[in-house]
Amino acid sequence: MIKTVKPGEYIPTRTARQTAPAAVAAAVAEIIKNVTERGDAALRDYSEKFDGCVPAAFELEKSALDGAMRDAGAEFIGVMERAARNIEDFHRRQISEGFVIAPRNGVVIGQRVTPIDKVGVYVPGGTAAYPSTVLMNCIPAKLAGAGEIIIATPPQRGGISSGVLAAAKIAGADRVFAIGGAQAIAALAYGTETVPRVDKITGPGNAYVAEAKRQVFGIVGIDMIAGPSDILVIASDGADPVLVAADMLSQCEHGGDSSAILVTDSKALARSVGEQIEAQLASLPREQIARAAVDNNSMIIIAASINNAFEIANEIAPEHLEIMLDDPFMYLSRVRNAGSVFLGKCAPEALGDYYAGPNHTLPTSGTARFSSPLSVGDFVKKTSFTYYSEEALRGAGGDVVRFASKEGLEAHAISVQKRMDGK
């Protein structure tokens, strides 16, 4: 049963799993070592062990994507294409062109923005397949101008989901590999005989995938270490408890470690939402998973006021924040820490998962205090550049020499002084 607590009694979500259990970390380290040493042979062994099938070839033919466009069905293709347009329209506004500060007194400085050459996108394929993950990761990478977008997704006995493959075609992915788990992350990070080494890996996964991304970071870039999904709803009298409960359960069905929190100043609403959660749970196909999340990680917090509710929300820093209040825009400026915000009774979080346009790859476990949703900026590098004429260097050189000398780095100072001396 969901817990009802008062402010100060709750545990912020950022205390959730931040590091993998020792057994998971050790298992992942062994997988990475094996893949780096044995390459494709290790991938075949792990496919048999973890997925129960070994594909004839890890890389799918282009024709598989074309076939998926037929197999997924015209109706669902239309849905994905409309979602893709929304996602592209939102993310196109994130494109940065860099800048040059107008030359002055012989000085030119600026910043170039260049795309990452090879991007690896991990797409889960265990208990559920996620075409939305493909769209949310590949479209920003494509807009950034990434040289090559490579998808890795677990092999399936009946073949990879046609929805995932059709989404790959719609989003403009270049290559798709039937490889899953920590072994896929290792293959993308280090390369094998058939899998190319990439420069950055994005996309969600289970605890083993998340730990693998942690361990290969530095060899490649990663988007984030994603923890369990979470949602926080702020609501008061007048909110529909049926809708509040439904939105909370939408995150609980992700996994037993997910969390859903309602913060309200209304005891009556708190009671009604608790009742609705129990009533709605029974009809969910993933009831067992959702119930574990409700019983173990979810709660209703009674706030002293709506202002206090936002203070609590900012401390928790949820992945998803729903503001189910009248005139929700009036409260938007009070939000400091949240991955994505949903305003009003007609903007359920599910809109953001699939369709609205903003990215659904969001900071979890309280990391919205210091990080942001996946964006076009995650698929580019920023490089600064500097030019000084001889006259400009003479004007600034003395300051640089004194600064370097103060820090005890005489070779730095000498490199400038020699130019000033004409040596």
Sequence and secondary structure as in RCSB ss.txt:
>XXXX:A:sequence
MIKTVKPGEYIPTRTARQTAPAAVAAAVAEIIKNVTERGDAALRDYSEKFDGCVPAAFELEKSALDGAMRDAGAE
FIGVMERAARNIEDFHRRQISEGFVIAPRNGVVIGQRVTPIDKVGVYVPGGTAAYPSTVLMNCIPAKLAGAGEII
IATPPQRGGISSGVLAAAKIAGADRVFAIGGAQAIAALAYGTETVPRVDKITGPGNAYVAEAKRQVFGIVGIDMI
AGPSDILVIASDGADPVLVAADMLSQCEHGGDSSAILVTDSKALARSVGEQIEAQLASLPREQIARAAVDNNSMI
IIAASINNAFEIANEIAPEHLEIMLDDPFMYLSRVRNAGSVFLGKCAPEALGDYYAGPNHTLPTSGTARFSSPLS
VGDFVKKTSFTYYSEEALRGAGGDVVRFASKEGLEAHAISVQKRMDGK
>XXXX:A:secstr
  EEE TTSS  GGGS  S  HHHHHHHHHHHHHHHHHTHHHHHHHIIIIIS   SSSB  HHHHHHHHHHT HH
HHHHHHHHHHHHHHHHHTT    EEEEEETTEEEEEEEEE SEEEEE   SSS  HHHHHHHHHHHHHHT SEEE
EEE   TT S HHHHHHHHHHT  EEEE  HHHHHHHHHH  SSS   SEEE    HHHHHHHHHHBTTBEES  
    EEEEEE TTS HHHHHHHHHHHHTT TT EEEEEES HHHHHHHHHHHHHHHTT TTHHHHHHHHHHH EE
EE SSHHHHHHHHHHH  SEEEEESSSGGGGGGG  S SEEEESTT  HHHHHHTSSS S    TTGGGT     
GGGGEEEEEEEEE HHHHHHHHHHHHHHHHHTT HHHHHHHHHHHTT 
